Amino acid sequence: MNVYKANKTLPLEPVTSQWMHDLFAQSDLMHQLLDKYDSPINILNITSFKTNIKAYKNLFKNYHIDGQIYFARKANKTATLINSALQENIGIDTASYNELNQAIERGGKGKSLVLTSAIKTPNQLKLALAHEVPVILDNQDEFNLYNKIASSAGKTAHIGVRISGFRVNGQKLYSRFGIDIDSIKDFINDNFINNEKFPNLRIYGLHFHLNGYSTIERSQALLQTIEIAKYLRANSFPIKFIDIGGGITMNYLKDETQLEAFKTELQSQVMHIEKEELTFRRNGLGYKNIDGKLSGTLETYPYFNKIHTETFIKKILDFQNNGETIAQSLNKNNLQLRIEPGRSLLQQVGITVARVNYRKKDSEGRNLIGLEMNMSQLKSASTDFLLDPYIIYRNPIKNNTEWKKVYFTGAYCLEQDIILKKVSEIPQIPEIGDIVVFVNTAGYLMHFYERQAHLFNLSNNLTLDTMETECLEISDFKLD
């Protein structure tokens, strides 16, 4: 065996798929791919993506509700995913001119797309209008701008209204997105009912965006939005859908106890300077020692989740209010439920593969393994990526018991270009050209923060569309 998962002690073992392990076992093929496409490469299995889509579709079918999925394009820039999503009859959630234009060029039409950008420029709105793509409007200025553009074109634009400021357990939820729910009726009255300020805009739906991953918050927000939909319908607005956005959790780790053990050791490191280093230069990943007291929280994605993907949505649909589930309420009111998953549609879809470039010790004696990649190519809003990597050795030492603690570093001329802040324990120091693989990286990690500082090339993205991955050839991988 020449493939090893890092960390015998204090592991964070990732959930993986057979197609990944089949690739690991074909080490010559992996080297050929790096030789041809350079390091790092991202490999995405499109069949896994289609499987995830079907799981959400089956959930909606089982509940007999009108549900529509929109793949959040911002989660991954691999263009093949657009084609696959449209082939599977789901929509694309776009958040920029380029995302929208690319989706249109690849066959997206009208209601199969939606524009939800945080900032909507005139060129975005003109493109959406020209192709009858629904737009989710966020504020008074966007309403003013889009009505002006639609009026100049002599067209009527289909829109949804983004709402925020929901109350959950007596607390008002903060969001910088949307019109406050306490003001939404006045906004509609002032701009559409009492005064027809926006004659070229037609409201067909409601939308909200919530931070965090609480099913309770989404359930309560959805109930409150259903009430707004009923109010608008009573005032002759043909509300067809409610879009609850994304933020649907997925699960990365096999064992919750491993994450809890890591958190306990991390907290102990923060409080006790004599403890052996667990993270690079004792980074607390959100935890702090303030006057001898532990403060803060772990500022990473919640990598272990019992409720995730379709069970996350199921939890919302099963939520009861006055003896009626949300699913029943949606059906009774003939409302379509729209979701915009990105990360959760990409579970088990991708890996990131990099070559070892150098080995050294830093000025404080740590083992550093330099990879031909940089921190922007494995980065999200999380402070660290808490999954054990895999090492593919050309010349593994059999039955080696002297595992080494290392940190993987990147190519930026920055002290902070540490690919993983958590120390990695591996069976031997790799040779130059050996391979390190990071798994389940397709959702937000490959591309969301990827940059071209130093004029580095961006990663090449390769796609597979098969689960028969035991005997692959280089021609089976398509450059996206």
Order of alpha helices (4+ residues) and beta strands (2+ residues): beta-alpha-alpha-beta-alpha-beta-alpha-beta-alpha-beta-alpha-beta-alpha-beta-beta-beta-beta-alpha-beta-alpha-beta-alpha-beta-beta-alpha-beta-beta-alpha-beta-beta-beta-beta-beta-beta-beta-beta-beta
